């Protein structure tokens, strides 16, 4: 009797991320980090600050974690 095949864990991880993660949200998060503020990230991405904030919130919901602690002028 043949043993059941075990899926390649790297492929499974990529498949999980591709199915679950919106890469545009990740790009927005990266630009926030590069720019150091949501308003500068919004200007660089040519979207509103509200759209940046909403994208960050959706990414945090998808990953089920807090990515940026809000509450002051600096991120």
N, C-alpha and C positions, 0 to 999 in steps of 0.2 A: 504494500500500500504506500503510495507516495505521500510525503508530508506536505501539508498546506504551504503555499508560498507565502513568504513574509514580504510585505511591501517595503521598498527602499524608503528609509525614514526621511532622507533629504527630499525625495519626491513628495512624500506625504506632507511634510512641512510646507513645501512650496504650494502644493494644491490647497492646503488649509488656508494659507495666507491669500492666495489668489481668489479663493471663494469668499473669504470673509473680509478682506481688507480693501478699502477704496484707496487706490494709490494716489489719487488727487488730494485726498485728505492728508496723506503722509507727506506729500510734497509741500502742502501748506504748513504743516508742522515744522518741516525742515527750514523753510524760509523764515518762520517766526524765530527759530533758534539762531539763524544766521544774522537776521536783522536786529534781534534783541527787543523787538516790540511788535505788537499786533498792528499798530497803525503803519509802521514802516513796511511790515510784511504785506499789508493790504495795498500800499502804494506800489510796491514791487510787483505784486501779482495782478495789479490793475483790477482789484475788486474792493468792495467796501470793508471797513473794519468789522462791521456786523457779520459779513459773510465769513471772514477769517475766524471770528469767535465761534460761529455756528459750526464751521468745519472742524475746529479743534474739539468742540463738544461732541460732535458725532464720532470723531476718531477715538476720543476717550471712552465713549460708550461701546464702540466696536471692540476695543482692547480691554475694556472693563478695568480701567485704571486712570489715575490722575496723572497727566503728563506735565502740566504747568500749574504751579500754585499761584493763584491770582490774589490780588489784594493790595497792590502797590504800583508805583510807576515802573519799577523794574521787574522783569520776568524772572 
